[in-house]
Amino acid sequence: MLNNIGLPGLLLIAVVVLVLFGRGKISSLMGEVGKGITAFKKGVREETEEAAKSLESARDVTPEETGRQKDEA
């Protein structure tokens, strides 16, 4: 259904949205969308950093061998 929408269709949709909501409302809406995208990126970055820290701490959980343990083995 959406495969057949070309440039004229997109322009028509943009004009209808502009008429329905007005320029000021669209501007504030786009500002909110931008804030949402920024918050999403920040959340993803924080989660990635947290996962990296968790992975680093889980990487080395086995105790190191001491000289005495090597002799006993």
Backbone as a printed PyTorch tensor [residue, N CA C, xyz], in Angstrom:
tensor([[[  0.8270,  -1.1920,   0.0000],
         [  0.0000,   0.0000,   0.0000],
         [  0.8710,   1.2570,   0.0000]],

        [[  1.8770,   1.3060,   0.8440],
         [  2.7210,   2.4890,   0.9280],
         [  3.8160,   2.5050,  -0.1280]],

        [[  3.9340,   1.4450,  -0.9120],
         [  4.9690,   1.3910,  -1.9330],
         [  4.7000,   2.3580,  -3.0770]],

        [[  3.4550,   2.7490,  -3.2830],
         [  3.0900,   3.5890,  -4.4180],
         [  3.0660,   5.0740,  -4.0930]],

        [[  3.4280,   5.4730,  -2.8750],
         [  3.4220,   6.8900,  -2.5200],
         [  4.6950,   7.5170,  -3.0590]],

        [[  4.5270,   8.4830,  -3.9540],
         [  5.6750,   9.1720,  -4.5260],
         [  5.8120,  10.5590,  -3.9330]],

        [[  6.5860,  11.3880,  -4.5940],
         [  6.8100,  12.7530,  -4.1310],
         [  5.5170,  13.5700,  -4.0930]],

        [[  4.6630,  13.4930,  -5.1220],
         [  3.4040,  14.2620,  -5.0350],
         [  2.5320,  13.8390,  -3.8520]],

        [[  2.4930,  12.5570,  -3.5620],
         [  1.7060,  12.0740,  -2.4300],
         [  2.2550,  12.5660,  -1.1070]],

        [[  3.5750,  12.5500,  -0.9790],
         [  4.1960,  13.0460,   0.2470],
         [  3.9600,  14.5420,   0.4280]],

        [[  4.0440,  15.2920,  -0.6600],
         [  3.7720,  16.7340,  -0.5810],
         [  2.3310,  16.9970,  -0.1700]],

        [[  1.4030,  16.2320,  -0.7070],
         [ -0.0060,  16.3860,  -0.3500],
         [ -0.2200,  16.0810,   1.1340]],

        [[  0.3980,  15.0320,   1.6210],
         [  0.2850,  14.6870,   3.0400],
         [  0.8680,  15.8020,   3.9040]],

        [[  2.0200,  16.3570,   3.4990],
         [  2.6460,  17.4420,   4.2580],
         [  1.7470,  18.6680,   4.3110]],

        [[  1.1040,  19.0050,   3.2030],
         [  0.2060,  20.1670,   3.1630],
         [ -1.0020,  19.9310,   4.0620]],

        [[ -1.5680,  18.7440,   4.0230],
         [ -2.7340,  18.4390,   4.8570],
         [ -2.3630,  18.5160,   6.3410]],

        [[ -1.2110,  17.9800,   6.7060],
         [ -0.7670,  18.0400,   8.1010],
         [ -0.5450,  19.4860,   8.5210]],

        [[  0.0540,  20.2750,   7.6410],
         [  0.3020,  21.6850,   7.9390],
         [ -1.0030,  22.4420,   8.1390]],

        [[ -1.9950,  22.1600,   7.3220],
         [ -3.2930,  22.8330,   7.4480],
         [ -3.9940,  22.3960,   8.7330]],

        [[ -3.9310,  21.1170,   9.0540],
         [ -4.6350,  20.6210,  10.2320],
         [ -4.0080,  21.0950,  11.5400]],

        [[ -2.7010,  21.0620,  11.6350],
         [ -2.0430,  21.3500,  12.9030],
         [ -1.4700,  22.7530,  13.0050]],

        [[ -1.1620,  23.3700,  11.9120],
         [ -0.5550,  24.6920,  11.9550],
         [  0.9470,  24.6060,  12.1350]],

        [[  1.6180,  25.6820,  11.7750],
         [  3.0750,  25.6910,  11.7880],
         [  3.6450,  25.6110,  13.2060]],

        [[  3.0350,  26.3070,  14.1470],
         [  3.5400,  26.3260,  15.5240],
         [  3.4470,  24.9680,  16.1960]],

        [[  2.3460,  24.2880,  15.9840],
         [  2.1510,  22.9690,  16.6000],
         [  3.1410,  21.9540,  16.0330]],

        [[  3.3740,  22.0080,  14.7300],
         [  4.3200,  21.0830,  14.1020],
         [  5.7280,  21.3530,  14.6180]],

        [[  6.0710,  22.6220,  14.7820],
         [  7.3950,  22.9810,  15.2820],
         [  7.6160,  22.4320,  16.6890]],

        [[  6.6380,  22.5940,  17.5530],
         [  6.7790,  22.0810,  18.9180],
         [  6.7830,  20.5550,  18.9270]],

        [[  6.0220,  19.9490,  18.0370],
         [  5.9960,  18.4970,  17.9270],
         [  7.3600,  17.9600,  17.5110]],

        [[  7.9930,  18.6110,  16.5510],
         [  9.3180,  18.1870,  16.0910],
         [ 10.3620,  18.3730,  17.2000]],

        [[ 10.1940,  19.4200,  18.0140],
         [ 11.0880,  19.6130,  19.1550],
         [ 10.9690,  18.4690,  20.1460]],

        [[  9.7460,  18.0370,  20.3960],
         [  9.5230,  16.9100,  21.3030],
         [ 10.0800,  15.6180,  20.7230]],

        [[  9.9430,  15.4340,  19.4240],
         [ 10.5080,  14.2450,  18.7740],
         [ 12.0260,  14.2550,  18.9200]],

        [[ 12.6360,  15.4130,  18.7240],
         [ 14.0880,  15.5360,  18.8790],
         [ 14.5400,  15.2140,  20.2920]],

        [[ 13.7980,  15.6960,  21.2860],
         [ 14.1320,  15.3910,  22.6840],
         [ 13.9970,  13.8950,  22.9640]],

        [[ 12.9800,  13.2900,  22.3830],
         [ 12.7830,  11.8530,  22.5640],
         [ 13.9160,  11.0420,  21.9590]],

        [[ 14.3560,  11.4300,  20.7750],
         [ 15.4660,  10.7340,  20.1190],
         [ 16.7400,  10.8860,  20.9380]],

        [[ 16.9740,  12.0990,  21.4460],
         [ 18.1620,  12.3400,  22.2730],
         [ 18.1270,  11.4870,  23.5370]],

        [[ 16.9760,  11.4130,  24.1890],
         [ 16.8500,  10.6030,  25.4020],
         [ 17.0500,   9.1230,  25.0880]],

        [[ 16.5400,   8.6760,  23.9510],
         [ 16.7100,   7.2800,  23.5480],
         [ 18.1800,   6.9510,  23.3270]],

        [[ 18.8860,   7.8280,  22.6160],
         [ 20.3130,   7.6080,  22.3590],
         [ 21.1010,   7.5850,  23.6620]],

        [[ 20.7500,   8.4800,  24.5900],
         [ 21.4350,   8.5300,  25.8820],
         [ 21.2030,   7.2300,  26.6550]],

        [[ 19.9750,   6.7380,  26.6390],
         [ 19.6600,   5.4830,  27.3180],
         [ 20.4080,   4.3020,  26.7270]],

        [[ 20.4860,   4.2510,  25.4070],
         [ 21.2170,   3.1670,  24.7480],
         [ 22.6950,   3.2390,  25.0980]],

        [[ 23.2610,   4.4420,  25.0790],
         [ 24.6850,   4.6080,  25.3940],
         [ 24.9690,   4.1810,  26.8360]],

        [[ 24.1130,   4.5930,  27.7800],
         [ 24.3120,   4.2270,  29.1810],
         [ 24.1960,   2.7190,  29.3730]],

        [[ 23.2420,   2.1090,  28.7050],
         [ 23.0620,   0.6610,  28.8170],
         [ 24.2540,  -0.0810,  28.2330]],

        [[ 24.7970,   0.4130,  27.1340],
         [ 25.9700,  -0.2080,  26.5230],
         [ 27.1730,  -0.1040,  27.4480]],

        [[ 27.3610,   1.0660,  28.0600],
         [ 28.4730,   1.2410,  28.9960],
         [ 28.3190,   0.3280,  30.2090]],

        [[ 27.0980,   0.2060,  30.7020],
         [ 26.8450,  -0.6560,  31.8560],
         [ 27.1120,  -2.1190,  31.5020]],

        [[ 26.7020,  -2.5330,  30.3160],
         [ 26.9450,  -3.9110,  29.8860],
         [ 28.4370,  -4.1710,  29.7210]],

        [[ 29.1760,  -3.1900,  29.2170],
         [ 30.6220,  -3.3510,  29.0470],
         [ 31.3090,  -3.4930,  30.4070]],

        [[ 30.8820,  -2.6920,  31.3840],
         [ 31.4570,  -2.7970,  32.7300],
         [ 31.1360,  -4.1570,  33.3470]],

        [[ 29.9070,  -4.6020,  33.1630],
         [ 29.4940,  -5.8950,  33.6880],
         [ 30.2880,  -7.0200,  33.0410]],

        [[ 30.5020,  -6.9260,  31.7480],
         [ 31.2730,  -7.9350,  31.0250],
         [ 32.7150,  -7.9510,  31.5030]],

        [[ 33.2790,  -6.7870,  31.7230],
         [ 34.6680,  -6.6970,  32.1780],
         [ 34.8250,  -7.3110,  33.5690]],

        [[ 33.8710,  -7.0660,  34.4550],
         [ 33.9760,  -7.6280,  35.8020],
         [ 33.7260,  -9.1340,  35.7980]],

        [[ 32.9380,  -9.6290,  34.8680],
         [ 32.6480, -11.0600,  34.8000],
         [ 33.7290, -11.8270,  34.0530]],

        [[ 34.5540, -11.1400,  33.3280],
         [ 35.5620, -11.7950,  32.5010],
         [ 36.5850, -12.5510,  33.3410]],

        [[ 37.0360, -11.9750,  34.4280],
         [ 38.0990, -12.5850,  35.2210],
         [ 37.5660, -12.9660,  36.5980]],

        [[ 36.9070, -14.1200,  36.6760],
         [ 36.3470, -14.5580,  37.9490],
         [ 37.1080, -15.7360,  38.5400]],

        [[ 38.0000, -16.3400,  37.7730],
         [ 38.7530, -17.4700,  38.3000],
         [ 39.9610, -16.9640,  39.0780]],

        [[ 40.2570, -17.5830,  40.2070],
         [ 41.4220, -17.1370,  40.9810],
         [ 42.7190, -17.5110,  40.2600]],

        [[ 43.7280, -16.7050,  40.4690],
         [ 45.0200, -16.9790,  39.8500],
         [ 45.7410, -18.0650,  40.6420]],

        [[ 46.5540, -18.8520,  39.9290],
         [ 47.3250, -19.9000,  40.5960],
         [ 48.5180, -19.2820,  41.3170]],

        [[ 48.7590, -19.7550,  42.5080],
         [ 49.9530, -19.3180,  43.2330],
         [ 51.0370, -20.3620,  43.0460]],

        [[ 52.2410, -20.0570,  43.4590],
         [ 53.3490, -21.0030,  43.3320],
         [ 53.0910, -22.2950,  44.0840]],

        [[ 52.4700, -22.2000,  45.2450],
         [ 52.1960, -23.3790,  46.0710],
         [ 51.1910, -24.3040,  45.3880]],

        [[ 50.1760, -23.7270,  44.7520],
         [ 49.1750, -24.5330,  44.0690],
         [ 49.7890, -25.2530,  42.8750]],

        [[ 50.7230, -24.6200,  42.1800],
         [ 51.3700, -25.2480,  41.0310],
         [ 52.1970, -26.4560,  41.4770]],

        [[ 52.8620, -26.3280,  42.6300],
         [ 53.6900, -27.4240,  43.1300],
         [ 52.8460, -28.6350,  43.5170]],

        [[ 51.6640, -28.3870,  44.0720],
         [ 50.7920, -29.4750,  44.5000],
         [ 50.1900, -30.2110,  43.3190]],

        [[ 50.0140, -29.5430,  42.2090],
         [ 49.3650, -30.1560,  41.0530],
         [ 50.2490, -31.0590,  40.3080]]])
